[in-house]
Amino acid sequence: MPVPAPFSAPDGNRRSRHGPSEPRPSRGAPPAVSWMPRGTPAPVPHADRPQACTPPLPAVPRRVADLPPAHTALICVALPGLVISTAQGQLTGQGLEGFYRAGRRVLSRCQVRVAGREPLPVQARMVAADRARFVGTVHVSPDAGPDPDVVVERVRFADGTERITLHSAAPRPLRLPVEVALGTDLAELGEIASGSTGPELPATVHDSGLRWSCQKGDCAVTAAPPPTDALASAGLLRWELELPPGGTRSVELRLRPDGAAPVRAVGQGAASPLAQPRATGDDPRVQPLLDTCVDDLRALLLRDPAHPCDIQLAAGAPWRCGPAPAESLAAARMTLPLGTRLAAGTLRILARTQIGGPGLRSGMIPGPRRDAGAHLPPGCTGTEATLLFPVLLAEAWRWGLPERETEELLPAAEHCLRWLRTTVGDGVYLPDPQPAGPLRCETQAYAHRAAVVGADLLDAYARPGGAELREWAEELRDAFCEDFWIEDRSGGRPAAARTRDGRLVPHLGAGTAHLLDTGLLGCGTLAPGLLDKVRTEQLARLLGGPAMDSGWGLRGLAAGEAAYNPFGHRGGAVRVQETAVAVAGLAAAGYEKEAGGLLGGMLAAAEAFGYRLPEMYAGEPRAEGSAPLPHPAACRPAATAAAAGVLLLTALVGIRPDAPAGTVTLCPVRSAPLGEIVLTGLRLAGAPFSVRVGRLGLAMVEEAADGLQLGV
């Protein structure tokens, strides 16, 4: 991809700071379909491509393809179960509609007729993350006038169950024929997304329902009560239901792939690794946002098939219902206030994928390549995951991860940090793994955070390497402000990247928000960042300005930049995770006005989306009476978006724990942008934790583990 012209010419001096093959830079003036536990279905074009980013792969031209739109769909999730519906309620087999199990569509068509008529749809809504409710009406009596006399309610569950209930409002008894037409193609989601599915399969009568079978697999639908008639050739089940005046009758369909047990969401009941917190206060939006975010997170939980006690988050539905290391780690980190069990399971799962043996890749957590927009080549999420691993472990330990579990995971974290030191070598910056790849701004932020927080963890366990990491981090801080900062009349800005020959990639994007996410150290202190105070203030001004703040959240690329596109995956769309990172970072650095502006926009967007935040939406500017524009290919629910809702609210409180030292420090947002807020049911040091922030910005702990002291 073309790189913008440099702001200054390369300088070959002091090459040792950048590695033997890297001259000294001058001073500056569509979604991948993945599932678990099945293998990956046929890929479809998406911003996050499924190719491994290590070893390096040659660049490939982007393909343009239209994915079936998902922004208007009602998506119910209880992984590995999933059901996608339209607001009409009927499953017609068109587009993405259908019930899915582990990436395969096990039922594509489910159409109901009452007295020979399709119900008129009047309402469709999500009831919870794993179920939706559809209501329709039917005129049965010829003399009923304009009022419908039968209400048809359908409750659809992601576990493969559908309950159809008829409510009669007729003054006389009714005898109603009810028909349900069923069909399936047993296609993989990748095939469906690319439009390469085959015809429906023929059905056979099975038990009290129908069955379909082919080389791809088997599936059966059973009905209770059993149907009066079952016609395999038409895929039809039929009942004669008698309804007294004001009476109700129900039919329940249960869908099961042959040999598969009923789907039970990992996050249900006591099995959930996430606490169920409550948020109350002056702003009525905080509780529904927190409820929905936790509900979505629980619906996206996946067990490791080989180690069922270990749980991690899938990236999002419908496109990415399988594990994605960088997203899983980032979401687990943002949800540490809900407990450390998810973090521990995620770390154990990814530690088992870590590359071992000799070689430059040793210690890496593998991950796919990710589109980086028009200005940069695709980036490596494996690099991001490898640098996130020790940070999550260190911060989970501060939140109360037991010593035994921390010690078991410490060798994997040491391997990640050893990979970082080896890859940097004699240089200063962490390069891309691909040949001639750029030095990315946000990658340096990840690497610096991993070094400082990782060194803190190593020292706490008397492991070697901490001093070396701190020395390199200090050298990186000294070089970064000089090499990555573009001076201009407005006060300057960080460059998005530098090429290996020292040229600047000057566009302003949301990736710079990661410069504010420095990481948590002991005694409630935050790690130092790559920017000094003056440049941090300028970055805060930029992130809170109209070019970056759309009024609905932080744009991925500033308006006015070349290639800006309000729907661009990383070219102008609002990405919820980066907005939450910016809010938390700005609040921690003391820039509360900018943090409050982004927070207010995100809360308004959450309300417009029914509090179920998608991973991204259009970066169109907010106007009076407007609503955020959905992105048709965005995952919703998405793990990082749901976890970002938790981070947004807990950032207002500024909880900085040090469970090993038995302390917790509170650094609330003093301006109290949402008025009083009370968070209860959080988890810290293995015990419930509750905190209140009043209208004057003063924080008070209301519940905590015995012996936990409030730090200064």
C-alpha positions in Angstrom: 0.0 0.0 0.0 1.3 3.5 -0.7 2.7 5.4 2.2 2.4 9.1 2.4 5.4 11.2 1.5 7.8 11.6 4.4 7.9 14.7 6.5 11.7 14.6 6.5 14.5 12.6 4.9 15.9 9.5 6.5 18.9 9.8 8.6 21.3 6.9 8.8 23.0 7.9 12.0 22.7 6.0 15.3 21.5 2.9 13.5 22.0 0.7 16.6 18.9 2.2 18.2 16.8 0.6 15.5 18.5 -2.7 14.8 21.2 -3.6 12.2 18.9 -3.6 9.2 17.0 -0.5 10.1 18.2 3.1 9.4 17.7 5.7 12.1 14.4 7.5 11.4 14.5 11.2 11.1 12.7 13.6 13.3 9.2 14.4 12.1 7.8 17.7 10.9 -14.8 -8.5 5.4 -15.5 -10.5 8.9 -13.6 -13.8 9.0 -15.9 -16.7 9.9 -14.6 -18.8 12.7 -16.2 -21.3 15.0 -15.3 -23.6 17.9 -15.0 -26.5 18.2 -15.4 -27.3 14.5 -12.7 -26.3 12.1 -12.8 -23.0 10.3 -15.4 -22.9 7.5 -14.8 -21.4 4.1 -13.5 -17.9 4.7 -15.3 -14.8 3.5 -13.7 -11.4 2.8 -13.5 -9.4 6.0 -11.3 -6.9 7.7 -9.9 -9.5 10.1 -8.4 -12.1 7.8 -7.9 -15.7 9.0 -4.3 -16.2 7.7 -1.7 -16.6 10.3 0.5 -13.6 10.6 3.6 -15.6 11.4 5.6 -16.6 9.4 5.2 -13.6 7.1 2.9 -13.9 4.2 3.1 -11.9 0.9 0.6 -9.1 0.5 -2.5 -10.1 -1.4 -5.0 -7.9 -3.2 -8.1 -7.1 -1.3 -11.2 -8.8 -2.6 -14.5 -6.9 -2.6 -17.6 -9.0 -1.7 -21.0 -8.3 -0.3 -21.7 -10.1 3.0 -25.3 -10.7 3.9 -26.3 -7.7 6.0 -26.6 -8.5 9.7 -27.4 -5.1 11.2 -31.1 -5.6 11.2 -31.1 -9.2 12.3 -32.0 -10.4 15.8 -29.1 -12.6 16.8 -29.5 -14.9 19.8 -26.4 -16.5 21.1 -25.6 -19.3 23.6 -22.4 -20.7 22.1 -22.0 -23.1 20.4 -25.7 -22.4 19.6 -26.8 -19.4 17.5 -30.0 -18.3 15.8 -30.4 -15.5 13.3 -33.9 -14.1 12.6 -35.5 -11.1 10.9 -38.1 -8.9 12.5 -40.8 -10.8 10.5 -40.3 -13.8 12.8 -40.6 -16.4 10.1 -37.4 -18.3 9.1 -37.5 -18.5 5.4 -34.1 -19.8 4.6 -33.1 -16.6 3.0 -29.8 -14.8 3.8 -28.4 -15.8 7.2 -31.7 -16.9 8.7 -31.6 -20.1 10.7 -30.5 -22.0 13.7 -26.8 -22.8 13.9 -24.7 -25.2 15.9 -20.9 -24.9 15.9 -21.0 -23.0 12.6 -23.4 -25.2 10.7 -27.0 -24.2 9.9 -29.0 -27.1 11.3 -32.4 -25.5 10.4 -32.9 -22.9 7.8 -36.7 -22.7 7.5 -39.4 -22.6 10.1 -42.6 -21.0 8.8 -45.9 -21.0 10.8 -49.4 -20.8 9.4 -52.5 -20.6 11.5 -55.9 -21.4 9.9 -54.1 -21.2 6.5 -52.6 -17.7 7.1 -49.2 -16.4 8.1 -49.5 -14.3 11.2 -49.1 -10.6 10.7 -45.9 -9.5 12.5 -46.5 -6.7 15.0 -43.4 -6.9 17.3 -40.0 -8.5 17.4 -37.5 -7.9 20.3 -34.6 -9.4 22.1 -35.6 -10.8 25.5 -32.0 -11.8 26.5 -28.8 -12.5 24.8 -30.0 -16.1 24.0 -33.6 -15.5 23.1 -36.0 -13.4 21.1 -39.8 -12.9 21.1 -41.9 -12.4 18.1 -45.6 -11.5 18.2 -48.1 -11.7 15.3 -51.8 -11.6 14.9 -54.4 -13.6 12.9 -58.0 -12.8 12.0 -59.8 -16.1 12.3 -63.5 -15.2 12.8 -65.1 -13.6 9.7 -67.3 -11.4 11.9 -64.5 -10.2 14.2 -64.3 -6.8 12.6 -60.9 -5.0 12.4 -59.6 -6.6 15.6 -57.5 -9.7 15.5 -58.8 -12.5 17.6 -55.7 -14.8 17.8 -52.3 -13.7 19.0 -49.3 -15.9 17.9 -46.3 -15.6 20.2 -43.0 -17.2 19.3 -40.1 -17.4 21.7 -36.9 -18.5 19.9 -33.9 -19.7 21.9 -30.3 -20.1 20.7 -30.2 -23.6 22.2 -32.4 -24.8 19.3 -35.8 -24.5 21.0 -38.8 -22.6 19.7 -42.1 -22.2 21.6 -45.2 -21.3 19.6 -48.1 -20.1 21.7 -51.6 -19.2 20.5 -53.8 -16.9 22.6 -57.4 -16.6 21.7 -59.5 -13.5 22.2 -62.5 -15.0 20.3 -65.9 -15.2 22.2 -66.4 -18.7 21.1 -64.3 -21.9 21.0 -61.9 -22.2 18.1 -60.5 -25.3 16.3 -57.5 -24.1 14.5 -55.2 -25.9 12.0 -51.6 -25.0 12.8 -48.8 -25.9 10.3 -45.1 -25.5 10.6 -43.0 -25.9 7.5 -39.4 -26.9 8.2 -36.3 -27.3 6.1 -32.5 -27.3 6.2 -29.4 -27.3 4.0 -26.9 -28.2 6.8 -24.6 -25.6 5.3 -21.6 -24.0 6.9 -21.8 -20.3 7.8 -18.9 -19.6 5.4 -20.8 -21.2 2.5 -23.9 -19.2 3.4 -22.0 -15.9 3.6 -20.4 -16.5 0.3 -23.7 -17.6 -1.4 -22.6 -21.1 -2.2 -25.2 -23.2 -0.4 -27.0 -26.0 -2.0 -30.7 -26.9 -2.1 -32.8 -28.0 0.9 -32.3 -31.7 1.9 -35.2 -34.2 1.8 -36.8 -35.0 5.1 -37.9 -38.2 6.7 -40.5 -38.7 9.5 -38.7 -39.3 12.7 -40.1 -39.9 16.2 -42.5 -37.0 16.7 -41.0 -34.8 14.1 -38.7 -34.8 11.1 -35.1 -35.7 10.3 -32.5 -34.6 7.7 -29.3 -36.5 6.9 -26.5 -36.1 4.4 -22.7 -36.5 4.4 -22.3 -33.2 6.2 -24.3 -34.4 9.2 -27.7 -35.1 10.6 -30.4 -33.1 12.4 -33.8 -33.8 13.8 -36.7 -31.7 15.0 -39.1 -33.1 17.6 -42.4 -31.6 18.6 -44.4 -31.5 21.8 -47.2 -32.3 21.7 -46.6 -34.7 18.8 -48.1 -33.4 15.5 -51.4 -34.8 14.2 -49.8 -35.2 10.8 -46.2 -35.2 9.5 -45.6 -34.9 5.8 -41.9 -35.5 5.0 -42.1 -34.6 1.3 -43.2 -31.1 2.2 -41.3 -30.8 5.5 -44.6 -30.2 7.2 -45.9 -30.7 10.7 -49.6 -30.2 11.4 -51.8 -29.9 14.5 -55.5 -29.3 15.2 -55.6 -27.1 18.3 -58.7 -26.4 20.2 -58.8 -23.0 22.0 -61.6 -22.1 24.4 -62.6 -18.4 24.7 -59.5 -16.6 26.2 -57.6 -19.9 26.1 -54.0 -20.6 25.3 -52.2 -23.6 23.6 -48.6 -24.1 22.9 -46.4 -26.2 20.6 -42.6 -26.6 21.4 -40.1 -27.5 18.7 -36.7 -28.9 19.8 -33.9 -29.0 17.4 -31.0 -31.4 17.9 -28.1 -32.4 15.7 -27.9 -36.2 15.9 -25.7 -37.3 18.8 -25.5 -33.7 20.2 -26.4 -32.9 23.7 -28.7 -29.9 24.4 -26.9 -26.6 24.3 -26.3 -25.1 27.7 -24.6 -21.7 27.7 -21.3 -21.7 29.6 -22.3 -18.5 31.3 -25.5 -19.7 32.8 -26.0 -19.9 36.6 -23.1 -20.8 38.9 -21.0 -21.9 36.0 -20.4 -18.4 34.8 -16.9 -17.0 35.5 -18.4 -13.4 35.5 -20.0 -11.8 38.5 -23.5 -10.2 38.0 -22.9 -6.6 39.1 -25.4 -3.8 39.4 -25.1 -0.1 38.5 -27.4 2.4 40.0 -27.4 6.2 40.3 -28.6 9.4 38.7 -28.3 8.2 35.1 -30.9 5.6 34.3 -28.8 4.2 31.4 -26.1 2.7 33.5 -28.0 -0.4 34.7 -29.4 -1.5 31.4 -26.0 -1.0 29.7 -24.2 -3.1 32.4 -26.9 -5.8 32.3 -26.8 -6.2 28.6 -23.0 -6.2 28.4 -22.7 -8.9 31.0 -25.5 -10.9 29.3 -23.7 -10.7 26.0 -20.4 -11.7 27.5 -21.9 -14.7 29.1 -23.5 -15.7 25.8 -20.1 -15.6 24.0 -18.2 -17.8 26.4 -16.6 -20.9 25.0 -15.1 -24.0 26.8 -11.8 -25.4 25.6 -13.0 -28.9 24.4 -9.8 -30.5 25.6 -9.9 -28.7 29.0 -13.6 -28.0 29.8 -12.8 -26.1 33.0 -11.0 -23.4 31.0 -13.2 -20.8 29.4 -12.6 -17.9 27.0 -14.6 -15.5 25.0 -15.5 -15.8 21.3 -14.9 -12.6 19.3 -18.5 -12.0 18.3 -21.6 -13.2 16.4 -22.4 -14.0 13.7 -19.1 -13.9 11.9 -16.5 -14.7 14.6 -17.9 -17.2 17.0 -14.6 -18.9 17.5 -11.6 -17.9 19.6 -9.6 -14.8 18.6 -6.5 -14.4 20.9 -6.1 -10.7 20.9 -9.8 -10.0 21.4 -10.1 -12.7 24.0 -7.3 -11.2 26.1 -8.4 -7.6 25.6 -12.0 -8.5 26.7 -10.8 -10.5 29.7 -8.7 -7.6 30.8 -11.6 -5.1 30.6 -13.8 -7.4 32.7 -11.3 -8.0 35.5 -13.7 -6.1 37.9 -16.1 -9.0 37.4 -13.6 -11.5 38.6 -10.4 -13.2 37.5 -11.8 -16.6 36.5 -12.2 -15.6 32.8 -8.7 -14.1 32.7 -7.2 -17.3 34.2 -9.1 -19.6 31.7 -8.1 -17.4 28.7 -4.5 -17.3 29.8 -4.3 -21.1 30.2 -6.0 -21.7 26.9 -3.6 -19.4 25.0 -0.5 -20.6 26.9 -1.2 -24.0 25.3 -1.0 -22.4 21.9 2.3 -20.6 22.5 5.0 -21.4 20.0 7.8 -23.3 21.6 11.3 -24.5 20.6 14.1 -22.5 19.1 13.6 -19.8 16.5 12.6 -16.1 16.3 8.9 -17.0 16.8 9.4 -18.9 20.0 7.2 -17.5 22.7 4.6 -16.0 20.4 0.9 -16.4 20.8 -0.3 -17.1 17.2 -3.0 -14.9 15.8 -4.6 -13.8 12.4 -3.7 -10.8 10.4 -6.0 -7.8 10.8 -6.8 -5.1 8.3 -5.3 -1.8 9.3 -7.1 0.5 6.9 -5.9 2.2 3.7 -2.7 3.7 5.1 -1.0 0.6 6.4 -0.6 -3.1 5.5 -2.5 -5.7 7.6 -1.2 -6.0 11.2 -0.4 -9.1 13.2 -2.8 -9.8 16.1 -0.3 -12.4 17.2 2.0 -9.6 18.2 -0.8 -7.9 20.1 -1.8 -11.1 21.9 1.8 -11.9 22.8 2.2 -8.5 24.4 -1.2 -8.6 26.1 -0.5 -11.9 27.8 1.9 -10.8 30.5 -0.1 -7.6 31.1 -3.4 -9.6 31.7 -1.6 -12.0 34.0 0.0 -9.1 36.0 -3.2 -7.1 36.3 -5.3 -10.2 37.1 -2.8 -10.9 40.0 -3.4 -7.4 41.2 -7.2 -8.0 41.1 -6.8 -11.2 43.1 -5.8 -14.1 40.9 -4.6 -16.7 43.4 -0.8 -17.0 43.8 -0.8 -20.7 42.7 -2.5 -19.9 39.4 -0.3 -16.9 38.8 2.9 -19.0 39.4 1.6 -21.7 37.0 1.1 -19.1 34.2 4.3 -17.2 34.9 6.6 -19.3 32.6 4.3 -18.5 29.6 4.4 -14.8 30.4 8.2 -15.0 30.7 8.3 -16.6 27.2 6.3 -13.7 25.8 8.6 -11.2 27.4 11.7 -13.1 26.1 10.2 -13.0 22.6 9.8 -9.2 23.0 13.4 -8.8 24.0 14.7 -11.1 21.3 12.6 -9.5 18.5 13.7 -6.0 19.5 17.3 -7.1 19.6 19.8 -4.2 19.6 17.1 -1.8 18.4 14.6 0.3 20.1 11.4 -0.4 18.4 9.3 -3.6 17.9 8.9 -4.2 14.2 6.2 -5.9 12.3 6.8 -9.6 11.7 6.3 -9.2 7.9 9.3 -8.2 5.7 9.8 -4.4 5.5 6.7 -3.9 7.7 6.3 -0.6 9.4 6.9 0.4 13.0 3.4 1.0 14.3 2.6 3.5 16.9 0.1 1.3 18.8 2.5 -1.7 18.7 5.2 0.4 20.5 2.5 1.3 23.1 1.7 -2.4 23.6 5.3 -3.3 23.8 6.2 -0.6 26.3 3.2 -1.5 28.5 4.2 -5.2 28.4 7.8 -4.4 29.3 7.0 -2.2 32.3 4.1 -4.2 33.7 5.9 -7.5 32.9 9.0 -6.3 34.7 6.9 -5.4 37.8 5.5 -9.0 37.8 8.9 -10.6 37.3 10.4 -8.6 40.2 7.4 -9.6 42.5 8.3 -13.3 41.9 12.1 -12.8 42.1 12.4 -13.8 38.4 15.3 -12.4 36.3 14.8 -10.0 33.4 12.9 -7.1 35.0 15.9 -4.7 35.0 16.6 -5.4 31.3 13.0 -4.7 30.4 12.9 -1.5 32.3 16.1 -0.3 30.7 14.7 -0.9 27.2 11.4 0.7 28.1 13.2 3.8 29.2 15.2 3.9 26.0 11.9 3.5 24.1 10.3 6.4 25.9 13.3 8.7 25.2 13.2 7.8 21.5 9.5 7.7 20.9 8.6 11.3 21.5 11.4 12.3 19.1 10.8 9.8 16.4 7.0 9.4 16.4 5.9 13.0 17.0 4.9 15.3 14.1 5.3 18.9 14.9 2.8 21.3 13.3 1.1 24.6 14.0 -1.7 23.0 16.0 0.6 21.5 18.5 1.6 18.3 16.8 0.3 14.7 16.9 1.7 11.2 17.0 2.4 9.5 13.7 0.5 6.3 13.0 3.7 4.5 12.0 7.1 4.9 10.5 8.5 2.9 7.6 11.7 1.1 8.0 13.6 3.9 6.1 12.3 6.5 8.5 9.3 8.0 6.6 6.3 9.0 8.6 2.8 7.7 8.1 1.1 10.8 9.5 -2.6 10.1 9.6 -4.5 10.5 13.0 -6.5 7.5 14.1 -8.0 5.8 17.1 -4.9 3.6 17.6 -3.3 6.5 19.3 -5.7 6.0 22.2 -3.6 3.0 23.2 -0.8 5.5 24.1 -2.9 6.4 27.1 -3.4 2.8 28.3 -0.2 2.4 30.3 -1.0 -0.5 32.6 -1.4 -1.1 36.3 1.5 -1.4 38.8 1.6 -2.1 42.5 0.3 0.2 45.2 -2.4 1.6 42.9 0.0 3.4 40.5 -0.2 3.4 36.8 2.8 2.7 34.6 4.5 5.6 32.8 3.5 6.2 29.2 5.4 6.9 26.0 4.3 10.5 25.9 5.4 13.3 28.2 2.9 15.6 29.9 2.8 18.2 27.1 2.3 15.7 24.3 -0.3 13.8 26.4 -2.3 17.0 26.8 -2.1 17.6 23.0 -3.2 14.0 22.3 -6.2 14.5 24.7 -7.1 17.7 22.8 -7.1 15.8 19.5 -9.1 12.8 20.8 -11.7 15.1 22.2 -11.8 17.4 19.1 -14.5 17.2 16.4 -12.3 15.4 13.9 -12.0 12.4 16.2 -15.0 12.6 18.4 -18.1 12.0 16.2 -20.5 12.7 19.0 -21.2 8.9 19.2 -17.7 7.9 20.1 -14.1 7.9 18.7 -13.6 7.6 15.0 -11.1 5.1 13.7 -9.7 7.7 11.5 -10.0 11.5 11.9 -12.5 13.2 9.6 -10.7 15.0 6.9 -7.9 12.5 6.6 -7.2 11.0 3.2 -9.2 7.8 2.7 -11.6 8.7 5.6 -14.8 6.7 5.3 -17.4 6.8 8.1 -18.1 3.1 7.4 -14.5 2.1 7.1 -13.6 -0.8 9.5 -10.5 1.1 10.5 -10.9 4.1 8.3 -13.5 6.2 10.1 -16.1 3.9 11.8 -16.5 4.2 15.6 -14.9 1.2 17.2 -16.3 0.7 20.7 -13.2 -0.8 22.2 -10.9 2.1 21.2 -13.5 4.6 22.5 -13.6 2.9 25.9 -9.8 2.7 26.0 -9.7 6.4 25.3 -12.2 7.3 28.0 -10.4 5.2 30.6 -7.0 6.6 29.5 -8.2 10.2 29.4 -9.9 9.9 32.8 -6.8 8.4 34.4 -4.6 11.2 32.9 -6.9 13.9 34.3 -8.5 15.0 31.0 -12.0 14.6 32.3 -13.7 17.0 29.9 -12.5 15.0 26.9 -13.3 11.7 28.7 -16.8 12.9 29.6 -17.5 13.9 26.0 -16.6 10.5 24.6 -18.4 8.8 27.4 -21.6 10.7 26.8 -21.6 9.9 23.1 -21.0 6.2 23.7 -23.9 6.1 26.3 -26.2 7.8 23.7 -25.1 5.3 21.1 -25.7 2.4 23.5 -29.2 3.6 24.2 -29.9 3.9 20.5 -28.7 0.3 20.0 -30.9 -1.0 22.8 -27.8 -1.2 25.0 -26.4 -4.0 22.8 -23.3 -2.3 21.4 -22.0 -3.6 18.1 -18.2 -3.8 17.6 -18.4 -0.8 15.4 -20.8 1.6 13.7 -20.6 4.6 11.3 -18.6 7.6 12.3 -21.1 10.1 10.9 -21.3 13.2 13.1 -24.0 13.4 15.7 -26.8 15.9 15.0 -29.9 16.9 16.9 -32.5 14.1 16.7 -30.2 11.7 14.9 -29.2 8.2 15.7 -25.9 6.3 15.0 -25.8 4.4 11.7 -25.2 0.7 12.1 -22.5 -1.0 10.2 -24.1 -3.9 8.2 -21.1 -6.2 8.7 -20.4 -5.6 12.4 -20.6 -8.4 15.0 -23.4 -7.8 17.5 -22.9 -9.0 20.2 -19.1 -8.6 20.2 -16.8 -9.5 23.1 -14.7 -6.4 23.1 -17.8 -4.1 22.7 -19.6 -5.8 25.6 -16.4 -5.7 27.7 -16.0 -2.1 26.8 -19.3 -1.3 28.5 -17.8 -2.7 31.8 -14.7 -0.6 31.3 -16.6 2.6 30.6 -18.5 2.4 33.9 -15.7 1.2 36.1 -13.4 3.9 34.7 -15.6 6.4 36.4 -14.7 4.9 39.7 -11.0 4.5 38.9 -10.5 1.2 40.8 -6.7 0.5 41.1 -6.3 -2.7 43.2 -3.3 -4.4 44.7 -4.7 -7.5 46.2 -1.3 -9.1 47.0 -0.6 -6.0 49.2 -4.1 -5.9 50.6 -4.9 -2.4 49.2 -7.2 -0.7 46.8 -6.9 2.9 45.6 -9.8 4.8 44.1 -9.2 7.6 41.6 -12.7 8.6 40.5 -13.6 11.1 37.8 -14.0 14.2 39.9 -16.4 15.9 37.5 -18.9 13.0 38.0 -20.2 13.2 34.4 -23.1 10.8 35.2 -23.8 12.2 38.6 -23.9 9.7 41.4 -23.1 6.1 40.4 -23.1 3.0 42.6 -21.4 -0.2 41.5 -22.2 -3.3 43.5 -21.4 -7.0 43.0 -18.0 -6.5 41.6 -15.2 -8.9 42.5 -11.9 -8.0 44.1 -9.5 -10.2 46.0 -12.0 -13.1 45.6 -14.8 -11.3 47.4 -17.7 -8.9 46.6 -16.7 -5.3 46.1 -19.0 -2.3 46.0 -18.2 1.4 45.6 -20.1 4.6 45.4 -19.1 7.9 43.7 -21.1 10.9 44.7 -22.1 13.9 42.7 -19.1 15.8 44.0 -16.7 13.1 42.6 -15.9 11.6 46.0 -15.6 7.8 46.1 -16.5 5.5 49.0 -16.0 1.7 49.4 -19.2 0.1 50.6 -18.3 -3.6 50.5 -14.9 -5.2 50.3 -12.9 -8.3 51.3 -11.9 -8.6 55.0 -8.6 -6.9 55.6 -8.6 -4.9 52.3 -7.3 -1.4 53.0 -8.2 1.8 51.1 -5.0 3.2 49.7 -4.1 6.9 49.2 
